[in-house]
Amino acid sequence: MALLRWLLLLATLNFAYAQTPEQELVVKVLKLLTYEGKSVVVYEHQPSVSLQGSTFESLTHECHQAGLVYGSAFESLPLACKSLPRFSTDYEVFQKDKKSIGAFYWRKGRPQLRFNKERCEAFNIILPNELVQYAQ
């Protein structure tokens, strides 16, 4: 009986940290980004692919602790987040928003990844070699 409880607990813990394929892709990208030489702490704001429940450990609920905003609908950001760089889940927002350094979005059923090299440099965000090919 104790073994059954242990297996049930283990299965529950594994389920709690299950990632969708979309989350897995976004997590990989965000883990590669560095901001002023450190890993990026991310504030999530209305994304199409939430990082809640993923293995991403640098997620905060407070803007003043973040170095990057991930999501969309940036016009409704809290005041403390307005000056932070943004990583969008919408291509049109990425194109129009001058603080959006990158985007992860879907087009024709395929995931797309884009970065704006000049905006990344303006915010001191370093793109590693694995992501340079996605910069425009």
Phi, psi and omega in degrees: 000321179296322178297320179297317178297318180297316178296321178296318178296316179298317178296321179295316179296318178296322179293324181296333181250020178292138179247145171280161177302324179295314178300317181301317179295313181296318179300316179301316181294310183295329178290336180279339182284143172234144182234114183054042175081002181238160174299150183277130171265129191245135171257128183264129181224101176049052179280158174282335175237103183284148176267357177299132180084003178265182179272004180289119187263350184259042180259132179235156177258003182240125181300321185293347177264351187268156173245354183204143175254131179245128177148220180207188181051050185292343179295340180257021179294148171299152184304322182295341182261350188302329184268356183280151173294157186232145174239113191268156172253018182219124184296319181297320177297317178302317181292320187272325185278116184289349177260359180276115184272340182195174180208144170237121185209171180249137175221124181053041176077010181237143178288140180235143179228129180222147173227150173255111186301315182296319180292322177300314179297321180298329180261009181059034176263124183263124176272122177289167182306326181295338184251350183302325181296344180264002181275144177239000000 
